Amino acid sequence: MMRRSIFVFVVCLVASSSPAFAQIGESPIRIFGYFQNQFKQEGSPRADRESNTFLLQQLNLFFQKNLGRNWSAFVNFEVLNSFSTSRNTGALNLEEAWIRYRLNKKLNLKIGLQIPTFNHLNQIKNRTPVLPYIIRPLVYETSLSEVVPVDEFVPARAFAQVYGILPANNVKVDYAVFFGNSPNISTQDDPGQSGVDTTATFLIGGRAGVRYKELKVGLSSTYDKASRFQDLASTLPFSLSALEEVPRIRLGADISYTFGPLWFQGEYIRLEYDEGTKLVDLDKDFLYGTIGWRITDELQIYGSFWRTRVDNNRLVGEAPDIEIQRFVDATNSPSFGVAYNINERIVLKGQFAHFDRSRDNPRVSPSPGFEIYSLAASVSF
């Protein structure tokens, strides 16, 4: 029912672009977007198991309108994994709906649902024709959000943000400070109103960066409290109230550099949880680095490496001899790809990614690794 309501809202937005709704000082609604269709073959070298599929990996539909001097509005709908209500596949998400006051380049204020500034990729991860990847570095791959805790590694939503660029001779300093809900949001399966914060806590974060010629570096951080580990606490043979509203700090660093036809991008993200107990570990980290070579204006190739480390916990044994086994899940993912721009709006891509998994506890065996071969077409419209 909610999905249909969102669809009706999209139709109303399109209808409102009629000139009859225009006011003095306003501009018509600009409607544009991106989508990426994908073919992928996935298999495990250790197991006799393969699958292949065609997929509408992602579609973003944007509505942008100037509301008068210094004021503008923006709406972003995101469709994932061949979304269909009748077939019960994929997802339709309202990602952004905000208004902005722009005094100048030094000071901007956004109010409303938005994707906050964090590291390099967070705000531009939905621009599929601009990015060379088919499968983006894992914590930014929203099409895998059903199996990868994307929202845990990077902040997905904020509701107020102040940002700008401060020039200083040949250097530009950019900053952003944002504010929003904690991750403890109610769903339709919970009693009461859905989509609201169920705690009295907040998300606060920001990024500070420096740009000098072709070099861009930045540091990011957020602070909030998470209650997502209550399911883990409920499986323990004793009460562990410390896992309620666990304080969490995200730390991020990013660097981007272009040297002629060569370019490099890299990020590091660290999740630090204050568990309040030594019985479990919840920390996580992720890094990626990509080196690319733009051979011609139309053609580029790249090599990338992603590493994910997750502190994990599992109950081993039977009552009354149950113990918690702590271990580190590690995934190393080298990837190689090519992107070819047919024109300014159409990009053809190919990518190979290998996922090797390991665990540092011999009592807990790792999941098998796997490989993905993928082709895609990205389009801007």
Disulfide bonds with the S-S distance in Angstrom:
none
